[in-house]
Amino acid sequence: MEHFTIATVAEKSPDFRRVLWTGEHTQLVIMTIPAGGEIGEEVHEGIDQILTFVSGVGEAQVAGEKKKVAAGDLVAVPSGTKHNFVNTGPNPLVLYTVYGPPEHADQAVHRTKEEADAAEAAGEDEPPTE
């Protein structure tokens, strides 16, 4: 059994992205987006994503729609949908997200967005395959 007090774990992580758990069909990831930062516009083909916000404030940009997000909010992003999440506040925007199927390398840790982007570009952030 894997057990997380997820809000506490997410709040304590300074990393842009940290993979906490990877299963056969889903993956749990925590993210901390610094003030003025963003996840970056992207599309996940064949992967659904659910994001739950723990602290901070931001803006969800999904399929051309924009909505404010804050602690307690959840946003579902269907496969193939263009999306981005931007921190609009003075404090980090902290969230956890579930991908189905997994999107990142098991146990991956990226301290910054730049580090995450470089790992993806180098092919070092591929999900497990079977």
N, C-alpha and C positions, 0 to 999 in steps of 0.2 A: 504494500500500500504506500502510495505517496500522499503526504498530507502537508498542506501549506496554510498558514495564516496569511492569505495572499496579499491583503492590503498592507500588512506589516512588512512582508518580504519585499514587496514592490517599493514601498516608501524608503526602505533602507538601501536600496540599490542605486548607486550613482551612475551606473552604466546606461548608455543609450539603449542597448538591447542585450538581454540575457535569457537564454533558453533554459527554462527550469525543468521541463519534462517533455519527452517525445514518446508518443505511442505509435501504434501501427497506423491509426487513422486521424489522430489529432496531435497538436503540439501546444504547450503552454509557454508563453513568453512574457517577460516583464520589460517595460520600456520607461525611460526617463528622458523627456524632451526638455532641453534647457530653455530658459527665457529667450524668446526671439527665434527659437528653433522650430524645426518641422520634421516629420517623418520623410517627406518627399513624395511627390506625385508618383503613383505606381498603379499597376494593374496586376492582379494575380489570376492567371488563367487556370481554371480547374481547382481553385482553392477558395473556400469561403473563409471569412474572418469575422470574429466577434471581438470588439474592443470594449473594455469596461474601465472607466476613469476613476482613479483613486484620490487624486488631489491635483490642484492647479486648475487653470481655466484655459480653454482653447477654442478652436474652430474646426469642426468636421466639414470636409469638402468631399462629398460623395455624389458621383453621377451628375455633377453640375449644380448640386444643391449645397447650400452652406447653412450650418446650424451651430450655435454655441454649445460647448460641452463643459461639464464641471464634474466634480466628485459625485459618484452615484449614477452617472449617465452610462448608457450602453449604446453602441452603434454596431449594427450588423452590415457587413459589406459582402454582397454576393460575388461569386466568382465572375471574373471578367469586367468588374466595375472599376472605373478610374476613381482614385481616392487619394486624399492627403489629410493630415492632421497637423495643425499649426498651434504652437503655444502662443497665446495672446496676452499672457499675464506676466507678472514680475518674478514668479516662482516656477520651479520645474513643473511640467505637466507629466504626471505619473499615471501609468495605466498597465493593465495586463490584457493580453490578447490570446485568443485561441484560434489556431489555424486548423483547417480540415481539408485535405490532409496536411502533414507537416510542410513548412516552407523553408526552414533554416537547418543548418547542421546541428546535430544533437550536441547539447552542452555548449553551444557557441556563446561567446561573450565578446561584445564589441563596446569598448569604452566610449566611443564617439560615433557620430553619424559618418564622419569621414572614414573612420576605420571600418565601419559596416559596409559602406559603399565600395571601398577598396577590396574587401574580402569577397563581396559579390562579384565585382569585375574580374577578379583573379580566379573565380570558380571555386573559392575556398569556403563557400557558405551554402553548399548543396544539402538538401535533406537526405536522410538515409533512404536507400532503395532496397527493395527485396524482390 
